[in-house]
Amino acid sequence: MSRYNRHIILSDVGQHGQDKLSLAKVLVVGAGGLGCPILQYLAAAGIGTLGIIDFDDVDISNLQRQILFGTKSLGTNKAKAAKKRLEDLNPTIHIEAIEERLTYGNAIDLFHRYDIIVDGTDNFATRYLVNDAAILTNKPFVYGAIYKFEGQVSAFNYKNGPSYRCLFPNPPKEGSVANCSEVGVLGVLPGIIGTMMANEVIKIILDFDHVLSGKLLCYNSRTTEMTTLKINKNKNEIDKVKNNPELIEVNQEDVCAISVSEISNFDLDAFDNIQFIDVRELSEQPKLTVGNCIEIPLSNLENNINLIDRSKTTIVFCQSGVRSKKAVELLKKHEIKEPLSFKGGVFEIIDVLKIKVS
């Protein structure tokens, strides 16, 4: 009674509503920027069973926005670290840490164990996987996404409502859309969007009106503007998933796997005649001062192959190492001699080569 007093004295929640929260089972996919505030508020609200699935470990670059973690969490699996922190916040609930990647092999069985799915991931492949598995298991899922200063929130597959594929029928071409590790994100933004997502979960559990089903809420943190867009249900897209469950097998690993050669902590003396290619957009920071480097954004790379010296060893880098792999794949098609992708991106190359930043 004392822990949930502020809920219980709310006339629209009361003891009955708090009991609903205590009986609810919610799975949060991803314990990153969005997952941390989602988990924190759902645990504090008294969600009876809280599942956390994440295969990644806590990195120092996460601490700018992933508020469940501290320096003592570095190197620890995120699901495990989140569980430890949340058990201290609320030891009266059951928390399950699943230290693995969500795949087509485990999604269906996992989703069956929960009432609501929350997608806190940052890549399109997993979003489609979550959507399709939610349709096949008939589970509502709360969606959120962030990009630089902007965020989106919606609730899909809720009471026979629209799905994620009704809004985005087809995933973008792999490598064509950067994530926050490449373009950056304002640290408070995932907190704002994640809290909104937690709010939608609670609204669904308490059967409140005005759940964001059939609506996409868009928030701009720079202008503090909110826009709500209507999402129309596309029965054909939903039936396509129901009638073709094998579509779920297109998971993140399948979509993102690119057979390229990568390189990381290397000695320049081990290579002769090197040229670097920076495939970031010209506006991206930080700018580097490095010899034998040409800037060709990935979006223009294929039209500027003639700028690349085929007699040199080509090392490609970007912000995080994602687009550079795509660039290497493209260069191979144009028969550039053994191009290499620099693993870890621009900040790793700064550390390794002691490059000046401008």
KALIN-V264411 format. One record per run of one state. SS is the DSSP state (hx for helix, st for strand, lp for the rest). FROM is the first residue (numbers start at 1). LEN is the number of residues. Records with the same first field share a line. If there is no record, write none. Layout:
# KALIN-V264411
SS->FROM-LEN, FROM-LEN
This chain:
# KALIN-V264411
lp->1-4, 9-5, 24-1, 30-3, 46-3, 54-3, 58-2, 65-6, 74-3, 90-4, 99-8, 113-3, 120-4, 138-2, 149-1, 157-7, 168-12, 184-1, 186-3, 206-7, 214-1, 221-4, 231-4, 244-1, 250-2, 257-5, 264-4, 271-3, 279-9, 290-3, 296-2, 308-5, 318-4, 334-6, 343-3, 354-2, 358-1
hx->5-4, 14-10, 33-13, 60-5, 71-3, 78-12, 107-6, 124-14, 164-4, 180-4, 189-17, 235-9, 245-5, 252-5, 268-3, 298-10, 322-12, 346-8
st->25-5, 49-5, 57-1, 77-1, 94-5, 116-4, 140-9, 150-7, 185-1, 213-1, 215-6, 225-6, 262-2, 274-5, 288-2, 293-3, 313-5, 340-3, 356-2
